């Protein structure tokens, strides 16, 4: 019995409404069908290709298996397919900088495409229903277009430019679908021998490899969804799903004629076979209507279904295909092929329903399987002889991986499942920076990074190398180059220095630099998006500032009677022989001369003038200032005279009384007259040669002198 089991093939099509089992026998290159079994689900245990009740599905699988085993012996190895209606498609793009490379190779383009797939995985991870992109297998993708430096190209291989970009549609299948199928099969006492996708199974029946160079579309119109698969360039390039199908048409008939859903389904199936349709509505009324009338009534729903399918085809293929093949029970919907051809702007003859009357490599197909909904189970049986492993086990960087096998797995598939960023294998240049200097933009590239390494079983590998069970992969990311460390002085177009002399001493002047409107130097390291301006000192004020002559050097600060005050003593400025101000323009090699002024006196900063505070007289032949006001003056706590210099930072306290008329005693005080130095004798005070008293008033310009007459000599 074991030898008999090995010679036989067992396939299960686990559908939404029923399970179909086929038993075949391999004869050379052909497979002969021995028998089949179909059983309906007792409950809604399958929805949209996803198992919702594993236990119930497992019981149905076991029942189908046991019925077939009654005639054909023990069946433990089974071939199955995952529903294409569980597929998820995402549109994504990626780009790589190529300015540091030569012409792009096929491996470069493959890396770019895989980077876009990883971007799609990241988009999956941000959705509300998917937590981890690793929970989804990428089962195919379709390139929409390539571009190089914003110019669309049909191919990037051999091209040279700055930035290469690809936009594609990636197709994913949830891991949960695979895991639930595997659990249900194991609980039914079987092991999975081969595993494929339902659209792939259908394509293998209707579109053999010799036809896949054509751009063909297969549409499996089921009850709840319509699956789409597309071939081109010798392979399957894309899969998609439309969340509407035959049930929408059935529902329209039910609503239009008040029918039970199952009755409406029977009416729909009879439209292509009968000219008149007889049915009973929910009110118990018998009706007999022309099939053409019912077909006309559901035309809006058929048109909407065709429009949805056409939109999915155009999204995956970007243009109408060469032909569309319709399979599945829903493909028998009246007018669907014609309306779909119209939606795709294709000749009606290029959209057709296909039945498996004859299938390459399969013999003795029962009459019951000559229907569009038998395509998938026949395809599963056909692929069962391919000995495809349903999973391939590999190791990546000491991490075990289980890869869903859809035919030929590559190193790239393992990297995708592991979430390894394929772009890092190339090594990446450091981020460049863009700066604006005096209104002109400059791009400064980063340094090139070192490429990573990729090894398969200890040997150098590429992302396109094929994988086998128990292979060992090692992937080490390349390094990232550094961001440029650039100063303004590093830029080639920086102008020369400017020189001039100040009081005979030579000075070199750098440009005045501002970065983002903040003062900076030519040695300041620039950052991305910096806006730089520079110029040479245009005025004497800016030249002096750069030379270290701050305006504060000409300011004296005091505290006068408790209040801070500033007193400015400007020097004299000359450029060459010409007097200048702080706003005078300065040219290269200018000779600047500064003539400094003295420290201010107390009387200057206090605004005390001789004419208002003193009179001028002559005392004993010498000029003498006699105060007309009484001034109390202290500097830093000591008594001072108004004619003294006032050092910077002094604390000054002063009090000035009202003006008064000075008298002779004031003159003597102002002249610091010391009567003790006169000889003994008679002393006389003369004002303008007239003898006066100490209290005699004096006025400006008076001449005062002191005379003394010695005492007579004692003759005794």
Helices and strands as residue ranges (DSSP letters): H 2-7, E 8-14, E 18-27, E 30-40, E 46-47, E 50-51, H 54-72, E 77-82, G 84-86, E 87-97, H 106-125, G 133-135, E 136-148, E 151-153, E 163-174, H 175-187, E 191-197, H 198-206, G 209-211, E 216-221, E 226-232, E 235-242, H 246-257, H 261-270, E 276-280, E 286-290, H 291-297, H 299-317, E 323-327, G 329-332, H 336-343, G 348-350, E 351-353, E 362-363, G 367-369, G 372-374, H 375-384, E 391-396, E 399-404, H 411-418, G 422-426, E 433-437, E 440-444, E 453-456, E 459-460, E 472-476, G 488-490, E 498-502, E 505-509, E 512-515, E 518-520, E 531-535, H 540-546, G 551-554, E 555-560, E 563-568, E 572-575, E 578-580, E 591-595, H 602-606, H 610-613, E 614-619, E 622-627, E 631-635, E 638-639, E 651-656, H 664-670, G 675-677, E 681-687, E 690-691, E 703-710
